[in-house]
Amino acid sequence: MPYVNIKITKEGATKEQKAALIKGATELLVNVLGKNPKTTVVTIDELDTDNWGVGGESITTLREIKS
């Protein structure tokens, strides 16, 4: 049973976008690895930008610097 965990920043992904991510990840496992879609689990975690960091800085800080 494949398990896919998608992590994105919490910035307003719509219900439709999340459904497309779930469908796309499932189809990828079916097409590439021949997995059964009925037993493929996909979860989406949405994280605040304060809780996600790159290069020693939070995403919130990095985006403030860019603006």
Contacts in CASP RR format, 6 or more apart in sequence:
PFRMAT RR
TARGET T0000
AUTHOR 0000-0000-0000
METHOD contacts of the structure
MODEL  1
MPYVNIKITKEGATKEQKAALIKGATELLVNVLGKNPKTTVVTIDELDTD
NWGVGGESITTLREIKS
1 39 0 8 1.000
1 40 0 8 1.000
1 41 0 8 1.000
2 29 0 8 1.000
2 33 0 8 1.000
2 35 0 8 1.000
2 39 0 8 1.000
2 40 0 8 1.000
2 41 0 8 1.000
3 41 0 8 1.000
3 42 0 8 1.000
3 43 0 8 1.000
4 25 0 8 1.000
4 26 0 8 1.000
4 29 0 8 1.000
4 40 0 8 1.000
4 41 0 8 1.000
4 42 0 8 1.000
4 43 0 8 1.000
5 42 0 8 1.000
5 43 0 8 1.000
5 44 0 8 1.000
5 45 0 8 1.000
6 21 0 8 1.000
6 25 0 8 1.000
6 42 0 8 1.000
6 43 0 8 1.000
6 44 0 8 1.000
6 45 0 8 1.000
7 44 0 8 1.000
7 45 0 8 1.000
7 46 0 8 1.000
7 47 0 8 1.000
7 52 0 8 1.000
8 44 0 8 1.000
8 45 0 8 1.000
8 46 0 8 1.000
8 47 0 8 1.000
9 46 0 8 1.000
9 47 0 8 1.000
9 48 0 8 1.000
9 49 0 8 1.000
9 52 0 8 1.000
9 59 0 8 1.000
10 46 0 8 1.000
10 47 0 8 1.000
10 48 0 8 1.000
10 49 0 8 1.000
11 49 0 8 1.000
13 21 0 8 1.000
13 44 0 8 1.000
13 46 0 8 1.000
18 44 0 8 1.000
21 42 0 8 1.000
21 44 0 8 1.000
22 42 0 8 1.000
22 44 0 8 1.000
25 40 0 8 1.000
25 42 0 8 1.000
26 37 0 8 1.000
26 40 0 8 1.000
26 42 0 8 1.000
27 37 0 8 1.000
29 35 0 8 1.000
29 37 0 8 1.000
29 40 0 8 1.000
30 36 0 8 1.000
30 37 0 8 1.000
30 40 0 8 1.000
48 60 0 8 1.000
49 58 0 8 1.000
49 59 0 8 1.000
49 60 0 8 1.000
49 63 0 8 1.000
50 58 0 8 1.000
50 59 0 8 1.000
50 60 0 8 1.000
51 58 0 8 1.000
52 58 0 8 1.000
52 59 0 8 1.000
53 59 0 8 1.000
53 62 0 8 1.000
54 62 0 8 1.000
57 65 0 8 1.000
END
